[in-house]
Amino acid sequence: MATRTTIIWEEFLAAGEEGQRWEWVDGEVEFTYQQSGVIQAWFDLERRLVELIHPDRPLQYDDQNQVLTIDIVPSFSIDLKDLFSI
């Protein structure tokens, strides 16, 4: 059985529901369920930007000149200038 490697935009949009985050990964639609309470941090090394995704608030973007903190993890702190200099 062959695996599909592409879908059309309309199929992609129809795969999810409002309030969900979904993406195309390795030939499949993958869902990021915000109901799980998981906080995600996505690092864009080219743009030197971090996207912080909370399940209960708007997206947060931090650039290379900021310190990344997550308020529910008090001891967590990353100086993005140091991280992006690697």
Summary of the structure (lengths in Angstrom):
residues: 86
radius of gyration: 16.2
end to end distance: 42.9
largest distance: 48.9
contacts: 153
relative contact order: 0.13
helix: 17%
strand: 41%
